[in-house]
């Protein structure tokens, strides 16, 4: 459950900074588990820490309903533009 959550937590934060012809690809992902996660509801928070022309640095947390962090993540993404070839 926890690993699949990161794309839903960090993805929207990353996509919000992109131009229509850009996409982001994960270059590195570092996850820490300060507490054990039991079955139940969680709150995910993701944010862009810094964004340059070709790299973005993201951070996120997975929290219990009481605000205890059960997992934290730091990620680096590479930003690329989609090349559109002119039609002949």
N, C-alpha and C positions, 0 to 999 in steps of 0.2 A: 504494500500500500504506500509506504513512504516514498520509495524511489520514483514511482509513477507520478507523484504529486508535483515534482519540481517543474515539469514543463507547464503545468497549469498555474503554478505560482510565479515563475520567472518569465514565462513566455509573454503574457500581456504587457509586462513592464518593458521588455525588450522591444516588442513590436510597436509599441506606442512611440518609440523614438525613430523608427525607420521611415524612409521615403517610400512612395508606392513601388519603385523599381528595385528596392533593396530587400535582402533577407539576411538573417543572422544564423550562424552555425556555432554550436558549442565547441570551444577549443579545450576547455578544462572545467571540471566540476569537482568541488571538494565539499563533502558532507560530514558534519559532526553530529553525534547523537548524545547530548548531555544528559538526557533522561530516557527511560524506556517508554515505548509507545504501546499503549493498550488499545484494544478495539474501542471505537467511539468516534465522536465528531471532533474535527480539528479545524483550526483557522489558519489559512496560509497567507503570508504577506511577502510580497516581492517588490524590489525597488532597483532602480539603476543607480549605482554608486557614482559611476563616471562613464561618459561616452565620448569617444574620439571619432575620427574619420573612419578608421578600420577596425577598432576594437571597442567593446563595451564590457564594463565590469558590473556584475549584478550580485545582489545579496538577498537572502530570503530566510524566513523562519516558518516552522510548522508549530503552532501553539495549541495547547489544550484550551478548553472553554474558560479556564481560570487564568490563562495567560502564561502558563509554564511552557517554555520552549522544549520540545522533545527532539527537534532536529533543526540545524542551521545549515545554510549552504552559501558558498561563494562560487561564482562562475565567471568565466571569461568567454565572450563570444567574438567571432570574427564577423565583420559586416562586409557584405559583397553586393554588387549591383547585378541585376539580371540584364544580360545582353540581348537585345532584340535585333535580330537580323532583318534588314529591309527585304520586303517581298519583291520578287522579280517580276 
